[in-house]
Amino acid sequence: MLLAQNSETDHPFQFGLKVGIPVTDMFSASNTSMFNDALNVPGSIYNAAVPRYILGLSGEFKLPAHLRLEIDGLYKRAGYATSSLYEFSGNNAYYQTSANVWEVPALLKTNVTLGHVRPFIDFGASLRHISTIQTNTYLPVLPLGIITGNAPELHNRNSYGGVAGIGITFKIGSLELSPEARYTRWANQSFEAAGLRTNLDQGDVLLGITF
């Protein structure tokens, strides 16, 4: 997170970077699906790919009553793989789907100054947009595969949810570092099919950096 300086005369706006890692999977995959209505093939088995990183930018505005408004723009990758019985040959077909995920949380933040460190809490709302979906399909009769720009499991490109976080800010030289644990509860599914669902509970560990 990005925090104000110790005095009340500091800059009304700050800008910085965000990096982090997800601590929860975006998808809940099941290996027990007997039939996938979306793909119209029997015996679909899903495996989720865990996002490995979070990258983004952050801006923070000073508000009255010792509050601050933070607005982030965060990016991560997500994906899953599907193995299904190809109905025309009896062999397995393989589908690999990836997507760009954009999140824009807006949070009110308050902090307490304790010497050179400042614990803080924040809460607010977040929007999520799924873009640039790509599905690679490998069929027994087409070993080179087929690439498409959509996925049958896509249910909503846009989602919204509530966010809460807790962290601490400290300085190292000219840098201000703010590690934070953040929880998001999404209100609706982005992907949904027999054997695959989007996790509505999301946990992330983030690091804010200001210069």
N, C-alpha and C positions, 0 to 999 in steps of 0.2 A: 504494500500500500504506500501511498505518497502522503506525507504529513507536513504540516506547517512547521516553521521554525519556532523556537521557544518563545519569542516575543510576540505581542499582538500587532506589531508594525511590519510583519513580514509580508511577502508578496501575496496578493489576493488570488493568484493563479499559479499552479505548478504543473509541470509536464515531465513525464518519465516513461520508463520501460517496464514491462511485465514479462517475467518468465516463470515457468512452473511445470508441475507434473500432475496428471490426474491420479487420484488414489482409488477411484472406483471405475469399473468398466461402463462404457456407454450402453452396451447391450447385455441383455440376459438371454443366453442361447440355450436351447434344449436339444438333446439328441434323441428325443423320444417321439418326434412328430411322425405320424403315420401317413399324413397326406397334407400337402401344402396347396390350399385353394388359390393363392395368389400366383404361384408358378404353374399350377395345374399339372403337377407331377407327384407320384407317390414316393414315400420314403425320404423326405427331405431332412437333412441333418445340418444344423448350423453351428459354426464356430466363430466367436467374436474376436476381432483384433483389438488389442488394448492400445488406446492413444498413448504415445510416448512423451509428448511435450505439449506445452502451451506457450504461445508467443503473443505479445500484444503491446499496445500503447495505453497510457493512462493520463487523464487530466483531472486536476483537483481544484475546486473553487472554495474560497473562504466564505462562510456564511455567518450570520449573527448567532449569538448564544453559544459561542465556542464550538460550532458545528462546521463540518466540511462536506461538500458534495463531490463524490468521485464518480467519474464515468470512464469505463474501460472499453477497449475494443480488443477482444481475445480471439485467437485462431488456434484450432487443433484439427488433427486428422482422425477419422474414424472409419471403421470398416468391419466386414464380416465375410465369411465364406460359406457356401452351400454345396453340399454333395447330395445329389438326387439320382434316383433310378430313371434312366432315360427310357421312356415308354416304347420307343420304336425298335430298340436293339436289346434291351435288358441289361445294358452296361451302365456304369455310373457317368453322370454328367457333373461338371464342376463349375460353380459360379463364384466369382470373387468380386465383391463390391467395395468401393471406397468413396469417401465423400469429404468435402471441406466443410468444417463446422465453424460458424462465427457466433460469438456471444457478446452481448453489449449489456453488462450490468451497470446500474446506477444505484449508488449507495450513499446514505447519510452516515457520517463517521464522527465519533467523539473519542478523545484520547485524554490521558492523564500524564502529566510530566513528572517523572521520578528521576531527577538528576539528568544523566545523559541518555536515558532510555525512556520511551513513551509507550506504554501499553495502549491498545485501542480496541474498540468494538465497532462493527458496522452492520448495517442492514438495509435492504432495499429490494429491488426487482430486477429481473434480467430477461432479455429477449434472445432467442436463439434462431439462427437461420441456417438451413442445410443447402449448400450450393455445390455445383460441379460434381454431380454423382456420376460415377463410371462403373459399369459392370462388365467384367470380362467373362465370357461364356465359353467353356471348353466342352464340346460334345464329341462322342465317339466317332461320329462321321465327319467332324470338322476339327481335327487336332490343332490347327493353327488358331482357333478361337474366333469369337465375335465380340466386338466392343460396342456397347450401347451407352447412351447418356442418361439412363434412368434406371430405377430399380422397382420391381413389383411390390416390394415390402414397404416402400415409402408411403407414409400415412399423412404426415404434415411436414411441410418444409419449415414452418414457423411455429415456435413454441414460446411460452412465457412461464415465469416462475418466481418464487421468492428466494432471497439470498440473505445469509447472515455469515459473519466472519469474526475472527479474533486474531490479534497479532501484536507485534511490538516493533518499534522503530528505534534505530540507533545509528550513529555516524561512525564512519571509518575514513579518516582524512576528509576529503572534499565530497565523498559519497554519502548519501543517506540510504540505508537499507531497511526494508520493511518486510520481513517474512510474515506470512499469514496463512491460517487454515480457514478455508471457506466451504460452506455447505449451500447447495442449491436444491430446491424441491420444484421439479417441473410439473406443470398442470396437465399436460397432454403428451401423448405418444408421438414421436417423430417417425419411427419405423415399427411396424407391427405385422406379424404373420404367425401361422401355426409353427411354434418352435422358436420364435424370435420376438423380443419386445425391447423397447428402449427403457433403460432404468430411469425411473422418475427421481431417485435419490442420487445426487452427484456430490462428490467430495474432491476438492482440489487443494494442493499446496502451492502457494504463489510467493514470488519475491518481487517487490517493487524497488526500483532503482532510480534515484534522482541524482543529478550532478551538481 
